[in-house]
Amino acid sequence: MSKTVMIVDDSGSFRTVVKLALQKAGYETVEAVDGKDAVGKLDGRKLNMIVCDVNMPNMDGLSFVRHLKTTASYKFTPVIMLTTESQEAKKAEGKAAGARAWITKPFQPSHLVDAVNKLCV
């Protein structure tokens, strides 16, 4: 049975790069355009992992992760933040919100797949 990863990013081209890398590695993907859209897609389906940007309209990535961690069925879903943000303060905020890993853009798709393989539940 394949595992499902939700990709949350306001850049369509970016979601496509992540989706292609993950699908090539055997993962199913669900896409969301921002945190608010992602919340709407938390419909009880099993998500094995979430890859999420930080800076997005409507609801940013850190607010989404905080919301996710208060949702019983997704409380333990691992999250990788994939973002242009590289400040230690942002990383600390991400960790406090519940993110398990932080990857800075631009990134190597193979590094992302390695991280997903390690953290995916």
N, C-alpha and C positions, 0 to 999 in steps of 0.2 A: 504494500500500500504506500503510495507516495505521500510526502509531507507537504503541507501548505504554508506558504510564507506570504504575509501581507506586506505590500510595498506602499509606503505613504510618502509621497513627494509631489510638490506642486509643478514640477517640470516633467512634461510628458516624455521628452526625449530621454531624460534621466531614468524615469520608470522603465522605459523600454530597454535600456542598457542593463539595468538590474534584472528585469524579467528574463531577458534572453540568457544572461549568465546563470540564473537560478534554474530555468527550465532545462538548459543544457546539462545541468548537474542532476536533473531528475525531480525537481521540485515543481509543485503546482503553485500558481501565484494568484493573488487577489490584489487589485490596485485601488488606491484611494488618492484623491487629489489634495487633501489636506486633513488635519486632525478631525474636523467636524464630519467630513465624508467618511473617514475611517471609523468614527464612533457609530455612524449609521450602519456600517457593515459588520459590527460586532453583534451578529444575529444568532449566536449560539453554535455556529459551525466551528469545527476544530481548527485552530490556527496553531501551528507548531513554532512559529517565530514571526516577528515583525521587524522590518527594516524601515526606519523612519528618519526623515529629514527633520531639522530643527526649525528653520525659518520658513514658515508657510502662512498664507492668509487664513482668515476665519478662526483657526485654532492651531497654534504652533505645536511642534513635536513634543516639547517638554510637558505642555498642558495635556496633550493626548496621552502621554505615558502615565502621568499622574492619574488621569481618569481611568485608564486601562487597569491600573493596579488596584482600583477600588471596585472593579467589576469581578464578581466571584469566579465566573468561568474563565476569565483571562488573567487572573491575578498572578499566575506563575508562568505566563507566556514570556519567553525571553525576548528582549528588544535590543537591536543594534541601531545606534544612532549613526546615520550616514550624512555628513554635513560639511559645509565649508568652515564651520566654527572650529577653531583649534585652541581657544583660550582655556587654561586650566579651570577657571571659575565656571565656565559653561560645562566642561566635562564633569566637574564636581556636582553641578546642579543636575546634570543628566543621571549621574550615579545615584544621587539622593532621590530622584524621581523614580528610579527603578531600572534604568538602562543597564544592560550587562556588558556592552562593548561600545566603543566609539571609533568610527573610521572617518578620516578626513578626506573630503573631495579635493582634487581629483584622486581617484583610487584605481587600483588594479582589480578588475572583476574577479580574478582568481583569489585574491586576498579576501574579498567579501565572501566568496563561496567557501573558502577554508573556515572563516569565522562562523558562518551559518552551519556548516557541518559539525563544528565543535559544540555549538550552543543549542542547536535545534533539539527540541524535546519530542 
